[in-house]
Amino acid sequence: MSTALSSLLAQLKDATVRDLAWALASPNLLSDSILAPDNDWYQRLLNDYQPRLLALDQQPTVLHLHCAPHRRLGLYFEALWHFFLLDSPRFQVLAHNWQQVLDGTTLGAFDFLVWDQQSQRVEHWELAVKFYLVSQQADAVDHAFGINPRDKLRRKHQHMLNSQLMLGNHPYVAPKLAAQGLIPQHKRLILKGRLYYPPHAQHFISATGERGQWGTAPPSAAFRAQHKLGWMTGGRVSADRRQNFIDPEGNWYIQVDEAWLASTQN
């Protein structure tokens, strides 16, 4: 996390506004993915939007209403970006969650088709927020799993690159885009979140990405369990003393059981 984002989060009081700032300016989950914006691009978005974030922190109702229907973390993250795109004078949303259906079969959906006023071009954006635990440091990307071990970093990243961001190239979809003047001239893979490592880890998938720790033991009393929507910036304490925790210093910890650990060792 950049110093600028960390400083801003310390100023913001409203949890949803904090999450919006984090969604915009937190670093990429992977530091070297093709089609991902560099972290400086996110920082420029934050610099331009910071006065609005401070104003929203005083009057967040419009943001709360926009995000209220979304109780799943991935949809909430997407809703935060949708609010920003609707609110920013730089961008125009041309399509959001636009499903492509051929003969009753859904080929996929565009998360966002965006007009960027600054670059004067149509862009295709695909978004995700994910939290993965690295179970083995050797070949770490292939051993990064979600709390549900069927969710794997390698699989998610490749799906975003090779399926979601390629939707506009499909022989059925491409002519539709051309007819409406919506052929993307640029693509962006916006994959954010946090990678959790075992204690005393020495090797990290991303030098710049956010990090936490995982273990099988409960965390110390200073840690507070977080509701799923609190996994980005905290501030949403849960009575469920399992899984994802944060302490007052901003350290993150995920507790797993032995069954999870065994399922990730192959």
C-alpha positions as CSV (number, residue, x, y, z in Angstrom):
1,M,0.0,0.0,0.0
2,S,1.3,3.4,-0.9
3,T,2.1,6.0,1.7
4,A,-0.5,8.3,0.2
5,L,-3.3,5.7,0.4
6,S,-2.3,4.7,3.9
7,S,-2.4,8.4,5.0
8,L,-5.8,8.9,3.4
9,L,-7.4,5.8,4.9
10,A,-6.3,7.1,8.3
11,Q,-8.3,10.3,7.7
12,L,-11.5,8.6,6.4
13,K,-14.1,7.7,9.0
14,D,-16.8,6.0,6.9
15,A,-16.1,2.3,6.1
16,T,-17.6,2.4,2.6
17,V,-15.7,5.5,1.6
18,R,-12.5,3.9,3.0
19,D,-13.3,0.8,0.8
20,L,-13.8,3.0,-2.2
21,A,-10.4,4.7,-1.7
22,W,-8.8,1.2,-1.3
23,A,-10.6,-0.2,-4.3
24,L,-9.2,2.6,-6.5
25,A,-5.6,2.9,-5.2
26,S,-4.5,-0.4,-3.6
27,P,-1.8,-2.1,-5.6
28,N,-2.2,-4.9,-8.1
29,L,-2.4,-8.4,-6.6
30,L,0.3,-9.5,-9.0
31,S,3.1,-7.1,-9.8
32,D,3.9,-8.3,-13.3
33,S,0.6,-9.2,-15.0
34,I,0.1,-8.2,-18.6
35,L,-2.9,-5.9,-19.2
36,A,-2.9,-4.7,-15.6
37,P,-2.4,-1.0,-15.1
38,D,0.7,0.0,-13.2
39,N,0.3,1.1,-9.7
40,D,1.1,4.7,-10.6
41,W,-2.1,4.7,-12.7
42,Y,-4.1,3.9,-9.6
43,Q,-2.3,6.6,-7.7
44,R,-3.2,9.2,-10.3
45,L,-6.8,8.2,-10.0
46,L,-6.6,8.7,-6.2
47,N,-4.9,12.0,-6.5
48,D,-7.6,13.4,-8.8
49,Y,-10.5,11.9,-6.8
50,Q,-9.2,12.6,-3.3
51,P,-11.2,15.9,-2.8
52,R,-14.4,14.0,-3.7
53,L,-13.5,11.1,-1.2
54,L,-13.1,13.6,1.6
55,A,-16.5,15.2,0.7
56,L,-18.1,11.8,0.6
57,D,-16.7,11.0,4.0
58,Q,-18.8,13.9,5.3
59,Q,-21.9,12.9,3.4
60,P,-21.7,9.3,2.3
61,T,-25.4,8.5,1.8
62,V,-25.3,8.4,-2.0
63,L,-22.4,5.9,-1.9
64,H,-24.2,3.8,0.7
65,L,-27.4,3.7,-1.4
66,H,-25.4,2.7,-4.5
67,C,-23.6,-0.2,-2.7
68,A,-26.4,-1.4,-0.4
69,P,-27.8,-4.1,-2.6
70,H,-24.4,-5.8,-2.9
71,R,-23.6,-8.1,0.1
72,R,-21.1,-10.4,-1.7
73,L,-17.6,-9.1,-1.6
74,G,-16.9,-9.4,-5.4
75,L,-20.1,-7.6,-6.3
76,Y,-19.4,-4.9,-3.6
77,F,-15.9,-4.3,-5.1
78,E,-17.4,-3.9,-8.5
79,A,-20.1,-1.6,-7.2
80,L,-17.4,0.7,-5.7
81,W,-15.7,1.0,-9.1
82,H,-19.1,1.5,-10.8
83,F,-19.8,4.4,-8.4
84,F,-16.4,5.9,-9.2
85,L,-16.9,5.6,-12.9
86,L,-20.4,7.2,-12.8
87,D,-19.1,10.0,-10.5
88,S,-15.8,10.8,-12.2
89,P,-15.8,13.5,-15.0
90,R,-13.0,11.6,-16.7
91,F,-15.0,8.4,-17.5
92,Q,-18.3,7.5,-19.1
93,V,-19.8,4.0,-18.6
94,L,-20.8,2.6,-22.0
95,A,-21.8,-0.8,-20.7
96,H,-21.8,-2.5,-17.3
97,N,-22.2,-6.3,-16.8
98,W,-23.3,-6.6,-20.4
99,Q,-24.1,-10.2,-21.1
100,Q,-23.4,-11.8,-24.5
101,V,-25.8,-14.6,-25.3
102,L,-25.7,-16.8,-28.4
103,D,-28.5,-19.3,-29.1
104,G,-29.4,-19.4,-25.4
105,T,-25.8,-19.9,-24.3
106,T,-24.1,-17.1,-22.3
107,L,-20.6,-16.5,-23.8
108,G,-19.6,-14.1,-21.0
109,A,-20.2,-10.5,-19.8
110,F,-18.3,-7.3,-20.0
111,D,-17.7,-6.0,-16.6
112,F,-17.2,-2.5,-18.0
113,L,-16.9,-0.8,-21.4
114,V,-15.6,2.7,-20.6
115,W,-14.9,5.9,-22.5
116,D,-11.8,7.5,-21.2
117,Q,-12.1,11.2,-21.9
118,Q,-8.4,11.7,-21.2
119,S,-7.1,9.2,-23.7
120,Q,-10.1,9.5,-26.0
121,R,-10.7,5.8,-26.4
122,V,-13.0,2.9,-25.5
123,E,-11.6,0.6,-22.9
124,H,-12.7,-2.9,-21.7
125,W,-12.1,-3.4,-18.0
126,E,-12.4,-6.7,-16.0
127,L,-12.4,-6.4,-12.2
128,A,-11.9,-8.8,-9.3
129,V,-10.9,-8.7,-5.6
130,K,-9.4,-11.9,-4.2
131,F,-7.7,-13.1,-1.1
132,Y,-5.3,-16.0,-1.5
133,L,-3.1,-18.0,0.9
134,V,0.3,-19.2,-0.3
135,S,0.6,-22.8,1.0
136,Q,4.1,-23.5,-0.5
137,Q,6.7,-20.9,-1.3
138,A,8.2,-23.0,-4.0
139,D,6.1,-22.3,-7.1
140,A,4.0,-20.0,-5.0
141,V,1.6,-18.8,-7.8
142,D,0.5,-22.4,-8.3
143,H,0.1,-22.9,-4.6
144,A,-2.0,-19.8,-3.8
145,F,-5.5,-20.8,-2.7
146,G,-8.6,-19.2,-1.4
147,I,-10.3,-20.2,1.9
148,N,-12.3,-22.4,-0.5
149,P,-9.2,-24.3,-1.9
150,R,-11.0,-24.8,-5.2
151,D,-10.4,-21.1,-5.8
152,K,-6.8,-20.8,-7.2
153,L,-4.9,-17.7,-8.1
154,R,-3.4,-19.2,-11.3
155,R,-6.8,-20.3,-12.5
156,K,-8.5,-16.9,-11.8
157,H,-5.7,-14.9,-13.4
158,Q,-5.7,-17.0,-16.5
159,H,-9.5,-16.9,-16.8
160,M,-9.5,-13.1,-16.6
161,L,-6.8,-12.9,-19.2
162,N,-7.8,-15.6,-21.7
163,S,-11.5,-15.6,-21.4
164,Q,-13.0,-12.4,-19.8
165,L,-10.7,-9.9,-21.5
166,M,-10.9,-11.8,-24.8
167,L,-14.7,-11.7,-25.0
168,G,-14.7,-8.8,-27.5
169,N,-12.7,-11.0,-29.9
170,H,-15.4,-13.6,-30.2
171,P,-16.7,-13.9,-33.8
172,Y,-20.3,-13.3,-32.6
173,V,-19.5,-10.4,-30.2
174,A,-16.9,-8.4,-32.3
175,P,-19.4,-7.4,-35.1
176,K,-21.9,-6.3,-32.4
177,L,-19.3,-4.0,-30.9
178,A,-18.2,-2.7,-34.3
179,A,-21.8,-1.9,-35.2
180,Q,-22.2,0.2,-32.1
181,G,-18.8,1.8,-32.2
182,L,-17.7,0.0,-29.0
183,I,-14.6,-1.9,-30.1
184,P,-12.2,-1.5,-27.2
185,Q,-8.9,0.1,-28.0
186,H,-7.4,-0.8,-24.7
187,K,-8.0,-3.5,-22.0
188,R,-7.4,-3.4,-18.3
189,L,-7.1,-6.3,-15.8
190,I,-7.9,-4.9,-12.4
191,L,-7.1,-7.7,-10.0
192,K,-6.7,-6.6,-6.4
193,G,-6.7,-8.1,-2.9
194,R,-4.2,-9.5,-0.5
195,L,-1.8,-12.5,-0.4
196,Y,-1.3,-14.3,2.9
197,Y,1.9,-16.1,3.7
198,P,3.0,-18.5,6.4
199,P,5.0,-17.0,9.3
200,H,8.6,-16.2,8.5
201,A,8.1,-16.3,4.8
202,Q,11.1,-15.0,2.8
203,H,9.8,-15.0,-0.8
204,F,6.8,-13.1,-2.0
205,I,4.8,-13.3,-5.2
206,S,4.5,-9.5,-5.4
207,A,7.0,-7.0,-4.1
208,T,4.4,-4.3,-3.9
209,G,1.1,-6.1,-3.2
210,E,-0.6,-6.2,0.2
211,R,0.3,-9.1,2.5
212,G,-1.0,-10.9,5.5
213,Q,-0.2,-14.1,7.4
214,W,-2.0,-17.4,7.8
215,G,-1.8,-20.1,10.4
216,T,-3.8,-22.8,12.1
217,A,-3.7,-21.3,15.5
218,P,-6.1,-18.5,16.6
219,P,-4.7,-15.0,16.5
220,S,-3.9,-13.0,19.6
221,A,-6.7,-11.1,21.4
222,A,-5.6,-7.8,19.6
223,F,-7.0,-9.2,16.4
224,R,-10.7,-8.7,15.5
225,A,-12.6,-11.0,13.1
226,Q,-14.0,-9.2,10.1
227,H,-17.3,-9.5,8.2
228,K,-16.6,-10.5,4.6
229,L,-17.2,-6.9,3.4
230,G,-14.5,-5.8,5.9
231,W,-11.7,-7.7,4.2
232,M,-10.5,-4.7,2.2
233,T,-9.9,-2.1,5.0
234,G,-11.4,-3.6,8.2
235,G,-13.8,-1.7,10.4
236,R,-16.6,-4.3,10.1
237,V,-16.2,-6.5,13.2
238,S,-17.9,-9.9,13.0
239,A,-18.9,-12.2,15.8
240,D,-17.6,-15.2,13.8
241,R,-14.2,-15.9,15.3
242,R,-12.9,-17.7,12.3
243,Q,-10.9,-16.9,9.2
244,N,-9.9,-13.3,8.5
245,F,-8.7,-10.9,11.3
246,I,-7.0,-7.5,11.6
247,D,-5.2,-5.9,14.5
248,P,-5.0,-2.2,15.4
249,E,-1.7,-1.8,13.5
250,G,-3.3,-3.1,10.3
251,N,-1.8,-6.6,10.3
252,W,-4.0,-9.2,8.7
253,Y,-4.3,-12.9,9.7
254,I,-6.3,-15.8,8.3
255,Q,-6.9,-18.9,10.4
256,V,-7.3,-22.1,8.6
257,D,-7.8,-25.7,9.7
258,E,-5.8,-28.8,9.1
259,A,-8.2,-30.0,6.4
260,W,-7.7,-26.9,4.4
261,L,-3.9,-27.2,4.8
262,A,-4.0,-30.9,3.7
263,S,-6.0,-30.0,0.6
264,T,-3.4,-27.5,-0.7
265,Q,-0.3,-29.7,-0.4
266,N,-0.7,-31.6,-3.7
